[in-house]
Amino acid sequence: MNGQRLVELRKAAGLTQAELAVKAGLGMMQVSRIERGAVSDPQVSTVQALADALGVPVAELLAEPEAAAR
């Protein structure tokens, strides 16, 4: 999972890391570590929780960042 993609989707949703963490039922440090790339392969349940909190399909969360796609 690419942390930059998570940052893009979180910002597009108008959420802070703390707000996303609460919505996803995760710790803020966990969200931060994923965004920074310190956790490159999070558990499936974590990815699903983030996607649900952002209101996007898991596939969108796993896609390449928009900046890299251009």
C-alpha positions in Angstrom: 0.0 0.0 0.0 1.3 3.4 -0.9 1.2 5.9 1.9 1.1 8.9 -0.5 -2.2 7.6 -1.9 -3.7 7.4 1.6 -2.6 11.1 2.2 -4.2 12.1 -1.1 -7.5 10.4 -0.2 -7.5 11.7 3.4 -6.9 15.3 2.3 -9.6 15.0 -0.4 -12.0 13.8 2.3 -11.0 16.9 4.4 -9.8 14.8 7.3 -6.8 15.1 9.6 -4.9 12.0 10.5 -6.6 12.0 13.9 -10.1 12.2 12.4 -9.3 9.4 9.9 -7.9 7.3 12.8 -11.1 7.7 14.8 -13.4 7.0 11.8 -11.4 3.9 11.0 -11.0 2.7 14.6 -7.3 2.9 14.4 -4.6 4.7 16.3 -3.3 8.0 14.9 0.2 6.8 15.1 -0.8 3.8 12.9 -2.3 6.1 10.3 0.8 8.3 10.4 3.2 5.3 10.0 1.2 4.0 7.0 1.3 7.5 5.4 5.0 7.8 6.0 5.7 4.4 4.5 6.9 2.9 7.8 4.3 0.2 7.4 4.2 -0.8 3.7 2.1 -3.9 4.1 -0.7 -3.3 6.6 -3.2 -6.0 7.6 -6.2 -6.5 5.3 -8.5 -5.4 8.1 -6.6 -2.2 8.4 -6.8 -1.4 4.7 -10.5 -2.2 4.7 -11.1 0.0 7.8 -9.3 2.9 6.1 -11.2 2.5 2.8 -14.5 2.3 4.7 -13.6 5.5 6.7 -12.7 7.3 3.5 -15.8 6.0 1.7 -13.8 4.5 -1.2 -13.3 1.0 -2.5 -10.2 -0.8 -1.3 -8.9 -0.9 -4.9 -8.9 2.9 -5.0 -6.9 3.0 -1.8 -4.4 0.6 -3.3 -4.0 2.5 -6.6 -0.9 4.5 -7.4 -0.9 8.1 -6.2 -2.4 10.6 -8.6 0.9 12.5 -8.9 2.7 9.4 -10.1 -0.1 8.5 -12.5 0.5 11.7 -14.5 
